[in-house]
């Protein structure tokens, strides 16, 4: 019998970064970095609310700030700044833009 274990399959952010390092969730976007929304996971609550403020696939946005204790994120969408919860941002998949 062979007791060697097969390597575990990658899941979550590590699997995404291995497939395409420029893709991540909005919650993982560093301050000052711009990105384009690729898609929103089906589990995202209030999709219409986000669509109403312009967060839809294809939208360019920029991370402006992270709250000190990690609950809220401030992003710039078009010409508006808004705050969203980190849990919601974790369900929005983005592609980072290259910095000039």
C-alpha positions in Angstrom: 0.0 0.0 0.0 1.2 3.5 -0.8 0.6 6.0 2.1 1.7 9.1 0.2 -0.9 11.8 0.0 -1.6 13.6 -3.2 -1.1 17.4 -3.2 -4.3 19.2 -2.2 -6.1 21.1 -4.9 -5.8 24.9 -4.7 -8.9 26.8 -3.8 -9.9 30.4 -3.3 -7.4 33.2 -3.8 -4.4 31.0 -4.2 -6.1 29.1 -7.1 -7.0 32.4 -8.8 -3.5 33.8 -8.4 -2.0 30.7 -9.9 -4.3 30.9 -12.9 -4.1 34.6 -13.4 -2.2 36.8 -11.0 -4.0 39.9 -12.1 -7.4 38.6 -10.9 -8.6 38.8 -7.3 -11.5 39.9 -5.3 -12.2 43.6 -4.6 -11.5 42.9 -0.9 -7.9 42.0 -1.9 -7.2 45.1 -4.0 -4.4 47.3 -2.5 -5.0 51.0 -1.8 -4.2 53.1 -4.8 -4.6 50.3 -7.3 -7.2 50.4 -10.1 -9.1 47.5 -11.4 -12.0 46.5 -13.8 -14.9 44.4 -12.5 -15.0 41.0 -14.2 -18.1 39.5 -12.6 -20.0 39.2 -9.4 -20.5 35.9 -7.6 -24.1 34.6 -7.4 -23.9 34.7 -3.6 -23.5 38.5 -3.6 -26.4 40.0 -1.7 -28.0 43.1 -3.2 -26.6 42.9 -6.7 -29.1 45.5 -7.8 -27.9 47.9 -5.2 -24.3 47.6 -6.6 -25.6 48.0 -10.2 -27.4 51.2 -9.2 -24.2 52.8 -8.1 -22.3 51.6 -11.1 -20.5 48.5 -9.9 -21.2 46.2 -12.9 -18.9 44.1 -15.1 -16.6 46.3 -17.1 -16.6 49.2 -14.6 -13.2 50.8 -13.8 -12.8 51.4 -10.1 -10.0 52.4 -7.7 -9.4 51.4 -4.1 -9.1 54.6 -2.0 -8.8 53.3 1.6 -9.3 50.4 3.9 -10.9 51.0 7.3 -8.4 50.5 10.2 -10.2 47.5 11.6 -11.0 45.9 8.2 -14.8 46.3 8.0 -15.3 48.9 5.3 -13.5 49.7 2.1 -13.7 53.0 0.3 -13.7 52.8 -3.5 -13.9 55.3 -6.3 -16.5 54.4 -9.0 -16.7 56.9 -11.9 -16.6 60.2 -10.0 -18.1 59.0 -6.8 -16.5 57.6 -3.6 -18.5 55.0 -1.7 -17.9 52.6 1.1 -18.8 48.9 1.0 -18.4 46.0 3.4 -15.4 43.8 3.0 -17.7 40.7 3.0 -19.6 42.1 -0.1 -16.3 43.1 -1.8 -15.1 39.5 -1.4 -17.9 38.5 -3.9 -16.8 40.9 -6.6 -14.1 39.5 -8.9 -11.8 42.1 -10.5 -8.8 42.3 -12.8 -6.1 44.7 -11.7 -4.9 47.4 -14.1 -1.2 47.8 -14.7 0.3 50.8 -13.0 2.0 53.3 -15.4 
